[in-house]
Amino acid sequence: MNFSTSEALHQEALKHIVGGVNSPSRAYKAVGGGAPVYMEKGEGAYFWDVDGNKYIDYLGAYGPIITGHAHPHIAKAITHAATNGVLYGTPTKLENQFAKMLKQAIPSLEKVRFVNSGTEAVMTTVRVARAYTNRTKIIKFAGCYHGHFDSVLVEAGSGPATLGTPDSAGIPESVAQDVITVPFNNIEALKHALDIWEGQIAAVLVEPIVGNFGIVEPKEGFLQAVNDLTHNAGALVIYDEVITAFRFTYGSSQQIYGIEPDMTAMGKIIGGGLPIGAYGGKKQIMEQVAPLGPAYQAGTMAGNPASMAAGIACLEVLQEDGLYEKLDQLGEKLETGILEKADKYNISISVNRLCGALTVYFGDGEITNYEQAEASDGESFATFFRLMLRQGINLAPSKYEAWFLTIAHTEKDIEETIAAVEKTFQHMQT
Ligand code: PLP
């Protein structure tokens, strides 16, 4: 495969754009460096890069793309919005329509608000929880990513008794001191943290199904315990469903487990590929938000007609019967194929999968928390990534990311992917 145009564009980008990328996860730093591939066109399950190479795409733009690229129904909605005016600065009918659709799909959303990104959505839920409880500290889980605002770029010191330390330069210690991080799937650690910081915790923030150290499901009873312990402590439960909303079912992980949080943050899929975020929850909590209440949140671009139209169109597509079952079947075929080839060539991997999203971890043992994901073999993943790319399979350039299937992927795409996996494992074995 020839990547010369991508390489030239990357050299040019390095002169103008910091690190050559507008989001660090797009760089190939974690997979040995070099120029990322510059894509030029996406259609269905496929990408074409600037050198004319074709790929089967499993990046799915880090989660938003579930209908496949350039889905005609969504494209039509965006085109209509473009010719009708993309930004008004006034309320529009589309906002009501979309808010009602979200509420119908996710019953815990008694009231919602649209913002522009997942980061904004989570950030505001934390602010609202602090306003509602009149407390400042939050608990989050190690390895979960909640966007790039100060409070959530914080990792644990050394366990539940320790206040957080900033994960990024530029975050004041004083902000990190309000964040406690505990291991995912560890009820005892959460209980311990809530005991230590009794009366000070505003909210427990969780990805109910983790998407950010690979796909990691909650152990049985974990989410119920999060709700029970958090509520007993007088704090609110916030679900970060930025990845999970509409990824595994029409609705959210709340429907999958039958457990409702107090507030939910969303993004990605609900924008149909355009920038979006949304948050919502119980009426009396949401009424903390301006103009009704004292917690301020605003946005020039919030609820813009283009994102609303794309989001509505995306959800309309996702209402089709049998669609998530199809994603599950394709996901199962892919998982089985990868595991079979790993077995054949004696490559140690484990696969975590839910419906049409999966992660391949190199190394032994199951992955149920961040520590285990961190210990998985990044060098083998980097080799795997590069060999797959050279066979036209586009994955996220990080061992922590998921492969996202779309409704545009076919059985044939999966078979081709498994054939590429076989060649890759054969190569890695030698
Ligand atoms: N929350 C989760 C679970 C995410 O995966 C992400 C982004 O990957 C975010 C929040 C932040 O969303 P955005 O990148 O739209 O700001």
Residues whose N, C-alpha, C, O or C-beta is under 5 A from the ligand:
A	BS01	PLP	S117 G118 T119 Y145 H146 G147 D240 V242 I243 G267 I276
